[in-house]
Amino acid sequence: MACVVPRVPDQADAEALIAWIEGRIAGCKKPRKVLFLDALPRARPTKVLKRVLREALWQGRERRIH
């Protein structure tokens, strides 16, 4: 999954983004889903809090594996 903060929120399109990524990175790294956010959770101006992103995605599940 890719967590993305779009520059223009109204023009965000998950399928177009995945198609754009396809030729640029390895197939095993290509995201299957895209989550659009208003802002990324940060501890400092440069550090993204990945655990906060993961908590929201795993909420309501017993096991935290895919």
mmCIF file of the N, C-alpha and C atoms, coordinates in Angstrom:
data_MODEL
# 
_entry.id   MODEL 
# 
loop_
_atom_site.group_PDB 
_atom_site.id 
_atom_site.type_symbol 
_atom_site.label_atom_id 
_atom_site.label_alt_id 
_atom_site.label_comp_id 
_atom_site.label_asym_id 
_atom_site.label_entity_id 
_atom_site.label_seq_id 
_atom_site.pdbx_PDB_ins_code 
_atom_site.Cartn_x 
_atom_site.Cartn_y 
_atom_site.Cartn_z 
_atom_site.occupancy 
_atom_site.B_iso_or_equiv 
_atom_site.pdbx_formal_charge 
_atom_site.auth_seq_id 
_atom_site.auth_comp_id 
_atom_site.auth_asym_id 
_atom_site.auth_atom_id 
_atom_site.pdbx_PDB_model_num 
ATOM 1   N N  . MET A 1 1  ? 0.840   -1.171  0.000   1.00 0.00 ? 1  MET A N  1 
ATOM 2   C CA . MET A 1 1  ? 0.000   0.000   0.000   1.00 0.00 ? 1  MET A CA 1 
ATOM 3   C C  . MET A 1 1  ? 0.883   1.230   0.000   1.00 0.00 ? 1  MET A C  1 
ATOM 4   N N  . ALA A 1 2  ? 0.451   2.227   -0.726  1.00 0.00 ? 2  ALA A N  1 
ATOM 5   C CA . ALA A 1 2  ? 1.149   3.505   -0.745  1.00 0.00 ? 2  ALA A CA 1 
ATOM 6   C C  . ALA A 1 2  ? 0.272   4.548   -0.063  1.00 0.00 ? 2  ALA A C  1 
ATOM 7   N N  . CYS A 1 3  ? 0.841   5.309   0.839   1.00 0.00 ? 3  CYS A N  1 
ATOM 8   C CA . CYS A 1 3  ? 0.155   6.423   1.487   1.00 0.00 ? 3  CYS A CA 1 
ATOM 9   C C  . CYS A 1 3  ? 0.651   7.697   0.816   1.00 0.00 ? 3  CYS A C  1 
ATOM 10  N N  . VAL A 1 4  ? -0.274  8.435   0.213   1.00 0.00 ? 4  VAL A N  1 
ATOM 11  C CA . VAL A 1 4  ? 0.085   9.566   -0.633  1.00 0.00 ? 4  VAL A CA 1 
ATOM 12  C C  . VAL A 1 4  ? -0.650  10.820  -0.184  1.00 0.00 ? 4  VAL A C  1 
ATOM 13  N N  . VAL A 1 5  ? 0.068   11.952  -0.197  1.00 0.00 ? 5  VAL A N  1 
ATOM 14  C CA . VAL A 1 5  ? -0.542  13.257  0.033   1.00 0.00 ? 5  VAL A CA 1 
ATOM 15  C C  . VAL A 1 5  ? -0.522  13.977  -1.317  1.00 0.00 ? 5  VAL A C  1 
ATOM 16  N N  . PRO A 1 6  ? -1.665  14.039  -1.994  1.00 0.00 ? 6  PRO A N  1 
ATOM 17  C CA . PRO A 1 6  ? -1.687  14.659  -3.323  1.00 0.00 ? 6  PRO A CA 1 
ATOM 18  C C  . PRO A 1 6  ? -1.566  16.176  -3.246  1.00 0.00 ? 6  PRO A C  1 
ATOM 19  N N  . ARG A 1 7  ? -0.908  16.749  -4.244  1.00 0.00 ? 7  ARG A N  1 
ATOM 20  C CA . ARG A 1 7  ? -0.790  18.213  -4.313  1.00 0.00 ? 7  ARG A CA 1 
ATOM 21  C C  . ARG A 1 7  ? -2.136  18.837  -4.618  1.00 0.00 ? 7  ARG A C  1 
ATOM 22  N N  . VAL A 1 8  ? -2.894  18.209  -5.516  1.00 0.00 ? 8  VAL A N  1 
ATOM 23  C CA . VAL A 1 8  ? -4.235  18.680  -5.866  1.00 0.00 ? 8  VAL A CA 1 
ATOM 24  C C  . VAL A 1 8  ? -5.201  17.555  -5.497  1.00 0.00 ? 8  VAL A C  1 
ATOM 25  N N  . PRO A 1 9  ? -5.877  17.648  -4.347  1.00 0.00 ? 9  PRO A N  1 
ATOM 26  C CA . PRO A 1 9  ? -6.712  16.546  -3.861  1.00 0.00 ? 9  PRO A CA 1 
ATOM 27  C C  . PRO A 1 9  ? -7.823  16.114  -4.823  1.00 0.00 ? 9  PRO A C  1 
ATOM 28  N N  . ASP A 1 10 ? -8.399  17.026  -5.563  1.00 0.00 ? 10 ASP A N  1 
ATOM 29  C CA . ASP A 1 10 ? -9.509  16.678  -6.452  1.00 0.00 ? 10 ASP A CA 1 
ATOM 30  C C  . ASP A 1 10 ? -9.059  15.850  -7.645  1.00 0.00 ? 10 ASP A C  1 
ATOM 31  N N  . GLN A 1 11 ? -7.784  15.908  -7.989  1.00 0.00 ? 11 GLN A N  1 
ATOM 32  C CA . GLN A 1 11 ? -7.289  15.207  -9.166  1.00 0.00 ? 11 GLN A CA 1 
ATOM 33  C C  . GLN A 1 11 ? -6.591  13.892  -8.819  1.00 0.00 ? 11 GLN A C  1 
ATOM 34  N N  . ALA A 1 12 ? -6.699  13.436  -7.583  1.00 0.00 ? 12 ALA A N  1 
ATOM 35  C CA . ALA A 1 12 ? -6.031  12.201  -7.150  1.00 0.00 ? 12 ALA A CA 1 
ATOM 36  C C  . ALA A 1 12 ? -6.742  10.990  -7.751  1.00 0.00 ? 12 ALA A C  1 
ATOM 37  N N  . ASP A 1 13 ? -5.975  10.120  -8.408  1.00 0.00 ? 13 ASP A N  1 
ATOM 38  C CA . ASP A 1 13 ? -6.520  8.927   -9.037  1.00 0.00 ? 13 ASP A CA 1 
ATOM 39  C C  . ASP A 1 13 ? -5.583  7.751   -8.755  1.00 0.00 ? 13 ASP A C  1 
ATOM 40  N N  . ALA A 1 14 ? -6.061  6.763   -8.014  1.00 0.00 ? 14 ALA A N  1 
ATOM 41  C CA . ALA A 1 14 ? -5.236  5.629   -7.606  1.00 0.00 ? 14 ALA A CA 1 
ATOM 42  C C  . ALA A 1 14 ? -4.785  4.791   -8.803  1.00 0.00 ? 14 ALA A C  1 
ATOM 43  N N  . GLU A 1 15 ? -5.665  4.519   -9.733  1.00 0.00 ? 15 GLU A N  1 
ATOM 44  C CA . GLU A 1 15 ? -5.314  3.689   -10.890 1.00 0.00 ? 15 GLU A CA 1 
ATOM 45  C C  . GLU A 1 15 ? -4.249  4.353   -11.752 1.00 0.00 ? 15 GLU A C  1 
ATOM 46  N N  . ALA A 1 16 ? -4.360  5.654   -11.952 1.00 0.00 ? 16 ALA A N  1 
ATOM 47  C CA . ALA A 1 16 ? -3.367  6.379   -12.752 1.00 0.00 ? 16 ALA A CA 1 
ATOM 48  C C  . ALA A 1 16 ? -2.009  6.390   -12.051 1.00 0.00 ? 16 ALA A C  1 
ATOM 49  N N  . LEU A 1 17 ? -2.013  6.522   -10.746 1.00 0.00 ? 17 LEU A N  1 
ATOM 50  C CA . LEU A 1 17 ? -0.763  6.525   -9.982  1.00 0.00 ? 17 LEU A CA 1 
ATOM 51  C C  . LEU A 1 17 ? -0.073  5.157   -10.059 1.00 0.00 ? 17 LEU A C  1 
ATOM 52  N N  . ILE A 1 18 ? -0.834  4.086   -9.913  1.00 0.00 ? 18 ILE A N  1 
ATOM 53  C CA . ILE A 1 18 ? -0.263  2.738   -10.000 1.00 0.00 ? 18 ILE A CA 1 
ATOM 54  C C  . ILE A 1 18 ? 0.280   2.477   -11.404 1.00 0.00 ? 18 ILE A C  1 
ATOM 55  N N  . ALA A 1 19 ? -0.424  2.938   -12.430 1.00 0.00 ? 19 ALA A N  1 
ATOM 56  C CA . ALA A 1 19 ? 0.052   2.780   -13.801 1.00 0.00 ? 19 ALA A CA 1 
ATOM 57  C C  . ALA A 1 19 ? 1.348   3.560   -14.021 1.00 0.00 ? 19 ALA A C  1 
ATOM 58  N N  . TRP A 1 20 ? 1.462   4.731   -13.442 1.00 0.00 ? 20 TRP A N  1 
ATOM 59  C CA . TRP A 1 20 ? 2.669   5.551   -13.574 1.00 0.00 ? 20 TRP A CA 1 
ATOM 60  C C  . TRP A 1 20 ? 3.851   4.872   -12.874 1.00 0.00 ? 20 TRP A C  1 
ATOM 61  N N  . ILE A 1 21 ? 3.599   4.251   -11.734 1.00 0.00 ? 21 ILE A N  1 
ATOM 62  C CA . ILE A 1 21 ? 4.647   3.584   -10.962 1.00 0.00 ? 21 ILE A CA 1 
ATOM 63  C C  . ILE A 1 21 ? 5.153   2.333   -11.679 1.00 0.00 ? 21 ILE A C  1 
ATOM 64  N N  . GLU A 1 22 ? 4.285   1.659   -12.418 1.00 0.00 ? 22 GLU A N  1 
ATOM 65  C CA . GLU A 1 22 ? 4.581   0.352   -13.012 1.00 0.00 ? 22 GLU A CA 1 
ATOM 66  C C  . GLU A 1 22 ? 5.923   0.270   -13.738 1.00 0.00 ? 22 GLU A C  1 
ATOM 67  N N  . GLY A 1 23 ? 6.256   1.219   -14.558 1.00 0.00 ? 23 GLY A N  1 
ATOM 68  C CA . GLY A 1 23 ? 7.494   1.153   -15.316 1.00 0.00 ? 23 GLY A CA 1 
ATOM 69  C C  . GLY A 1 23 ? 8.705   1.703   -14.591 1.00 0.00 ? 23 GLY A C  1 
ATOM 70  N N  . ARG A 1 24 ? 8.506   2.198   -13.375 1.00 0.00 ? 24 ARG A N  1 
ATOM 71  C CA . ARG A 1 24 ? 9.594   2.876   -12.667 1.00 0.00 ? 24 ARG A CA 1 
ATOM 72  C C  . ARG A 1 24 ? 10.221  2.075   -11.537 1.00 0.00 ? 24 ARG A C  1 
ATOM 73  N N  . ILE A 1 25 ? 9.480   1.126   -10.968 1.00 0.00 ? 25 ILE A N  1 
ATOM 74  C CA . ILE A 1 25 ? 10.035  0.310   -9.886  1.00 0.00 ? 25 ILE A CA 1 
ATOM 75  C C  . ILE A 1 25 ? 9.728   -1.162  -10.154 1.00 0.00 ? 25 ILE A C  1 
ATOM 76  N N  . ALA A 1 26 ? 10.375  -2.033  -9.407  1.00 0.00 ? 26 ALA A N  1 
ATOM 77  C CA . ALA A 1 26 ? 10.184  -3.474  -9.570  1.00 0.00 ? 26 ALA A CA 1 
ATOM 78  C C  . ALA A 1 26 ? 8.738   -3.867  -9.269  1.00 0.00 ? 26 ALA A C  1 
ATOM 79  N N  . GLY A 1 27 ? 8.264   -4.894  -9.934  1.00 0.00 ? 27 GLY A N  1 
ATOM 80  C CA . GLY A 1 27 ? 6.885   -5.349  -9.761  1.00 0.00 ? 27 GLY A CA 1 
ATOM 81  C C  . GLY A 1 27 ? 6.547   -5.757  -8.346  1.00 0.00 ? 27 GLY A C  1 
ATOM 82  N N  . CYS A 1 28 ? 7.531   -6.305  -7.619  1.00 0.00 ? 28 CYS A N  1 
ATOM 83  C CA . CYS A 1 28 ? 7.276   -6.740  -6.248  1.00 0.00 ? 28 CYS A CA 1 
ATOM 84  C C  . CYS A 1 28 ? 7.114   -5.546  -5.299  1.00 0.00 ? 28 CYS A C  1 
ATOM 85  N N  . LYS A 1 29 ? 7.562   -4.379  -5.703  1.00 0.00 ? 29 LYS A N  1 
ATOM 86  C CA . LYS A 1 29 ? 7.454   -3.177  -4.866  1.00 0.00 ? 29 LYS A CA 1 
ATOM 87  C C  . LYS A 1 29 ? 6.254   -2.313  -5.243  1.00 0.00 ? 29 LYS A C  1 
ATOM 88  N N  . LYS A 1 30 ? 5.599   -2.642  -6.328  1.00 0.00 ? 30 LYS A N  1 
ATOM 89  C CA . LYS A 1 30 ? 4.457   -1.852  -6.800  1.00 0.00 ? 30 LYS A CA 1 
ATOM 90  C C  . LYS A 1 30 ? 3.286   -1.985  -5.825  1.00 0.00 ? 30 LYS A C  1 
ATOM 91  N N  . PRO A 1 31 ? 2.701   -0.873  -5.394  1.00 0.00 ? 31 PRO A N  1 
ATOM 92  C CA . PRO A 1 31 ? 1.574   -0.958  -4.457  1.00 0.00 ? 31 PRO A CA 1 
ATOM 93  C C  . PRO A 1 31 ? 0.318   -1.498  -5.142  1.00 0.00 ? 31 PRO A C  1 
ATOM 94  N N  . ARG A 1 32 ? -0.462  -2.246  -4.395  1.00 0.00 ? 32 ARG A N  1 
ATOM 95  C CA . ARG A 1 32 ? -1.734  -2.754  -4.901  1.00 0.00 ? 32 ARG A CA 1 
ATOM 96  C C  . ARG A 1 32 ? -2.871  -1.801  -4.557  1.00 0.00 ? 32 ARG A C  1 
ATOM 97  N N  . LYS A 1 33 ? -2.670  -1.036  -3.486  1.00 0.00 ? 33 LYS A N  1 
ATOM 98  C CA . LYS A 1 33 ? -3.675  -0.067  -3.038  1.00 0.00 ? 33 LYS A CA 1 
ATOM 99  C C  . LYS A 1 33 ? -2.997  1.269   -2.792  1.00 0.00 ? 33 LYS A C  1 
ATOM 100 N N  . VAL A 1 34 ? -3.781  2.339   -2.894  1.00 0.00 ? 34 VAL A N  1 
ATOM 101 C CA . VAL A 1 34 ? -3.283  3.679   -2.614  1.00 0.00 ? 34 VAL A CA 1 
ATOM 102 C C  . VAL A 1 34 ? -4.232  4.334   -1.627  1.00 0.00 ? 34 VAL A C  1 
ATOM 103 N N  . LEU A 1 35 ? -3.673  4.885   -0.562  1.00 0.00 ? 35 LEU A N  1 
ATOM 104 C CA . LEU A 1 35 ? -4.439  5.594   0.446   1.00 0.00 ? 35 LEU A CA 1 
ATOM 105 C C  . LEU A 1 35 ? -4.071  7.068   0.360   1.00 0.00 ? 35 LEU A C  1 
ATOM 106 N N  . PHE A 1 36 ? -5.054  7.921   0.054   1.00 0.00 ? 36 PHE A N  1 
ATOM 107 C CA . PHE A 1 36 ? -4.810  9.350   -0.045  1.00 0.00 ? 36 PHE A CA 1 
ATOM 108 C C  . PHE A 1 36 ? -5.089  10.003  1.309   1.00 0.00 ? 36 PHE A C  1 
ATOM 109 N N  . LEU A 1 37 ? -4.133  10.786  1.782   1.00 0.00 ? 37 LEU A N  1 
ATOM 110 C CA . LEU A 1 37 ? -4.225  11.449  3.081   1.00 0.00 ? 37 LEU A CA 1 
ATOM 111 C C  . LEU A 1 37 ? -4.118  12.963  2.919   1.00 0.00 ? 37 LEU A C  1 
ATOM 112 N N  . ASP A 1 38 ? -4.607  13.691  3.913   1.00 0.00 ? 38 ASP A N  1 
ATOM 113 C CA . ASP A 1 38 ? -4.443  15.152  3.918   1.00 0.00 ? 38 ASP A CA 1 
ATOM 114 C C  . ASP A 1 38 ? -3.022  15.527  4.306   1.00 0.00 ? 38 ASP A C  1 
ATOM 115 N N  . ALA A 1 39 ? -2.435  14.767  5.235   1.00 0.00 ? 39 ALA A N  1 
ATOM 116 C CA . ALA A 1 39 ? -1.060  15.009  5.684   1.00 0.00 ? 39 ALA A CA 1 
ATOM 117 C C  . ALA A 1 39 ? -0.517  13.723  6.291   1.00 0.00 ? 39 ALA A C  1 
ATOM 118 N N  . LEU A 1 40 ? 0.782   13.558  6.238   1.00 0.00 ? 40 LEU A N  1 
ATOM 119 C CA . LEU A 1 40 ? 1.432   12.409  6.860   1.00 0.00 ? 40 LEU A CA 1 
ATOM 120 C C  . LEU A 1 40 ? 1.711   12.724  8.328   1.00 0.00 ? 40 LEU A C  1 
ATOM 121 N N  . PRO A 1 41 ? 1.504   11.755  9.236   1.00 0.00 ? 41 PRO A N  1 
ATOM 122 C CA . PRO A 1 41 ? 1.833   11.998  10.643  1.00 0.00 ? 41 PRO A CA 1 
ATOM 123 C C  . PRO A 1 41 ? 3.342   12.099  10.817  1.00 0.00 ? 41 PRO A C  1 
ATOM 124 N N  . ARG A 1 42 ? 3.791   13.131  11.496  1.00 0.00 ? 42 ARG A N  1 
ATOM 125 C CA . ARG A 1 42 ? 5.229   13.369  11.633  1.00 0.00 ? 42 ARG A CA 1 
ATOM 126 C C  . ARG A 1 42 ? 5.604   13.645  13.081  1.00 0.00 ? 42 ARG A C  1 
ATOM 127 N N  . ALA A 1 43 ? 6.813   13.184  13.457  1.00 0.00 ? 43 ALA A N  1 
ATOM 128 C CA . ALA A 1 43 ? 7.376   13.458  14.773  1.00 0.00 ? 43 ALA A CA 1 
ATOM 129 C C  . ALA A 1 43 ? 8.211   14.730  14.709  1.00 0.00 ? 43 ALA A C  1 
ATOM 130 N N  . ARG A 1 44 ? 8.955   14.855  13.639  1.00 0.00 ? 44 ARG A N  1 
ATOM 131 C CA . ARG A 1 44 ? 9.754   16.042  13.350  1.00 0.00 ? 44 ARG A CA 1 
ATOM 132 C C  . ARG A 1 44 ? 9.446   16.425  11.917  1.00 0.00 ? 44 ARG A C  1 
ATOM 133 N N  . PRO A 1 45 ? 9.948   17.521  11.453  1.00 0.00 ? 45 PRO A N  1 
ATOM 134 C CA . PRO A 1 45 ? 9.651   17.903  10.062  1.00 0.00 ? 45 PRO A CA 1 
ATOM 135 C C  . PRO A 1 45 ? 10.072  16.870  9.025   1.00 0.00 ? 45 PRO A C  1 
ATOM 136 N N  . THR A 1 46 ? 11.036  16.023  9.344   1.00 0.00 ? 46 THR A N  1 
ATOM 137 C CA . THR A 1 46 ? 11.511  15.057  8.352   1.00 0.00 ? 46 THR A CA 1 
ATOM 138 C C  . THR A 1 46 ? 11.130  13.613  8.648   1.00 0.00 ? 46 THR A C  1 
ATOM 139 N N  . LYS A 1 47 ? 10.666  13.282  9.850   1.00 0.00 ? 47 LYS A N  1 
ATOM 140 C CA . LYS A 1 47 ? 10.412  11.890  10.233  1.00 0.00 ? 47 LYS A CA 1 
ATOM 141 C C  . LYS A 1 47 ? 8.922   11.562  10.165  1.00 0.00 ? 47 LYS A C  1 
ATOM 142 N N  . VAL A 1 48 ? 8.577   10.619  9.283   1.00 0.00 ? 48 VAL A N  1 
ATOM 143 C CA . VAL A 1 48 ? 7.190   10.157  9.154   1.00 0.00 ? 48 VAL A CA 1 
ATOM 144 C C  . VAL A 1 48 ? 6.963   9.039   10.163  1.00 0.00 ? 48 VAL A C  1 
ATOM 145 N N  . LEU A 1 49 ? 5.864   9.111   10.892  1.00 0.00 ? 49 LEU A N  1 
ATOM 146 C CA . LEU A 1 49 ? 5.536   8.093   11.896  1.00 0.00 ? 49 LEU A CA 1 
ATOM 147 C C  . LEU A 1 49 ? 4.810   6.925   11.216  1.00 0.00 ? 49 LEU A C  1 
ATOM 148 N N  . LYS A 1 50 ? 5.575   5.941   10.800  1.00 0.00 ? 50 LYS A N  1 
ATOM 149 C CA . LYS A 1 50 ? 5.010   4.795   10.089  1.00 0.00 ? 50 LYS A CA 1 
ATOM 150 C C  . LYS A 1 50 ? 4.119   3.963   10.995  1.00 0.00 ? 50 LYS A C  1 
ATOM 151 N N  . ARG A 1 51 ? 4.436   3.893   12.272  1.00 0.00 ? 51 ARG A N  1 
ATOM 152 C CA . ARG A 1 51 ? 3.618   3.088   13.186  1.00 0.00 ? 51 ARG A CA 1 
ATOM 153 C C  . ARG A 1 51 ? 2.203   3.655   13.295  1.00 0.00 ? 51 ARG A C  1 
ATOM 154 N N  . VAL A 1 52 ? 2.053   4.971   13.193  1.00 0.00 ? 52 VAL A N  1 
ATOM 155 C CA . VAL A 1 52 ? 0.723   5.591   13.235  1.00 0.00 ? 52 VAL A CA 1 
ATOM 156 C C  . VAL A 1 52 ? -0.053  5.230   11.965  1.00 0.00 ? 52 VAL A C  1 
ATOM 157 N N  . LEU A 1 53 ? 0.615   5.224   10.832  1.00 0.00 ? 53 LEU A N  1 
ATOM 158 C CA . LEU A 1 53 ? -0.037  4.809   9.588   1.00 0.00 ? 53 LEU A CA 1 
ATOM 159 C C  . LEU A 1 53 ? -0.469  3.354   9.666   1.00 0.00 ? 53 LEU A C  1 
ATOM 160 N N  . ARG A 1 54 ? 0.394   2.491   10.194  1.00 0.00 ? 54 ARG A N  1 
ATOM 161 C CA . ARG A 1 54 ? 0.068   1.064   10.308  1.00 0.00 ? 54 ARG A CA 1 
ATOM 162 C C  . ARG A 1 54 ? -1.094  0.821   11.264  1.00 0.00 ? 54 ARG A C  1 
ATOM 163 N N  . GLU A 1 55 ? -1.142  1.540   12.372  1.00 0.00 ? 55 GLU A N  1 
ATOM 164 C CA . GLU A 1 55 ? -2.225  1.361   13.347  1.00 0.00 ? 55 GLU A CA 1 
ATOM 165 C C  . GLU A 1 55 ? -3.586  1.593   12.698  1.00 0.00 ? 55 GLU A C  1 
ATOM 166 N N  . ALA A 1 56 ? -3.693  2.624   11.903  1.00 0.00 ? 56 ALA A N  1 
ATOM 167 C CA . ALA A 1 56 ? -4.965  2.920   11.242  1.00 0.00 ? 56 ALA A CA 1 
ATOM 168 C C  . ALA A 1 56 ? -5.351  1.815   10.257  1.00 0.00 ? 56 ALA A C  1 
ATOM 169 N N  . LEU A 1 57 ? -4.380  1.215   9.605   1.00 0.00 ? 57 LEU A N  1 
ATOM 170 C CA . LEU A 1 57 ? -4.666  0.178   8.622   1.00 0.00 ? 57 LEU A CA 1 
ATOM 171 C C  . LEU A 1 57 ? -5.029  -1.159  9.260   1.00 0.00 ? 57 LEU A C  1 
ATOM 172 N N  . TRP A 1 58 ? -4.471  -1.461  10.432  1.00 0.00 ? 58 TRP A N  1 
ATOM 173 C CA . TRP A 1 58 ? -4.716  -2.742  11.081  1.00 0.00 ? 58 TRP A CA 1 
ATOM 174 C C  . TRP A 1 58 ? -5.849  -2.685  12.104  1.00 0.00 ? 58 TRP A C  1 
ATOM 175 N N  . GLN A 1 59 ? -6.471  -1.560  12.274  1.00 0.00 ? 59 GLN A N  1 
ATOM 176 C CA . GLN A 1 59 ? -7.533  -1.407  13.268  1.00 0.00 ? 59 GLN A CA 1 
ATOM 177 C C  . GLN A 1 59 ? -8.716  -2.322  12.942  1.00 0.00 ? 59 GLN A C  1 
ATOM 178 N N  . GLY A 1 60 ? -9.216  -3.013  13.944  1.00 0.00 ? 60 GLY A N  1 
ATOM 179 C CA . GLY A 1 60 ? -10.348 -3.901  13.770  1.00 0.00 ? 60 GLY A CA 1 
ATOM 180 C C  . GLY A 1 60 ? -9.990  -5.307  13.322  1.00 0.00 ? 60 GLY A C  1 
ATOM 181 N N  . ARG A 1 61 ? -8.718  -5.640  13.257  1.00 0.00 ? 61 ARG A N  1 
ATOM 182 C CA . ARG A 1 61 ? -8.284  -6.985  12.867  1.00 0.00 ? 61 ARG A CA 1 
ATOM 183 C C  . ARG A 1 61 ? -7.605  -7.660  14.050  1.00 0.00 ? 61 ARG A C  1 
ATOM 184 N N  . GLU A 1 62 ? -7.772  -8.972  14.129  1.00 0.00 ? 62 GLU A N  1 
ATOM 185 C CA . GLU A 1 62 ? -7.138  -9.706  15.212  1.00 0.00 ? 62 GLU A CA 1 
ATOM 186 C C  . GLU A 1 62 ? -5.649  -9.857  14.993  1.00 0.00 ? 62 GLU A C  1 
ATOM 187 N N  . ARG A 1 63 ? -5.258  -10.221 13.758  1.00 0.00 ? 63 ARG A N  1 
ATOM 188 C CA . ARG A 1 63 ? -3.858  -10.454 13.445  1.00 0.00 ? 63 ARG A CA 1 
ATOM 189 C C  . ARG A 1 63 ? -3.322  -9.333  12.576  1.00 0.00 ? 63 ARG A C  1 
ATOM 190 N N  . ARG A 1 64 ? -2.083  -8.969  12.822  1.00 0.00 ? 64 ARG A N  1 
ATOM 191 C CA . ARG A 1 64 ? -1.472  -7.872  12.070  1.00 0.00 ? 64 ARG A CA 1 
ATOM 192 C C  . ARG A 1 64 ? -0.527  -8.414  11.003  1.00 0.00 ? 64 ARG A C  1 
ATOM 193 N N  . ILE A 1 65 ? -1.051  -9.281  10.180  1.00 0.00 ? 65 ILE A N  1 
ATOM 194 C CA . ILE A 1 65 ? -0.300  -9.784  9.032   1.00 0.00 ? 65 ILE A CA 1 
ATOM 195 C C  . ILE A 1 65 ? -1.224  -9.706  7.828   1.00 0.00 ? 65 ILE A C  1 
ATOM 196 N N  . HIS A 1 66 ? -0.682  -9.775  6.647   1.00 0.00 ? 66 HIS A N  1 
ATOM 197 C CA . HIS A 1 66 ? -1.522  -9.708  5.454   1.00 0.00 ? 66 HIS A CA 1 
ATOM 198 C C  . HIS A 1 66 ? -1.606  -11.047 4.894   1.00 0.00 ? 66 HIS A C  1 
# 
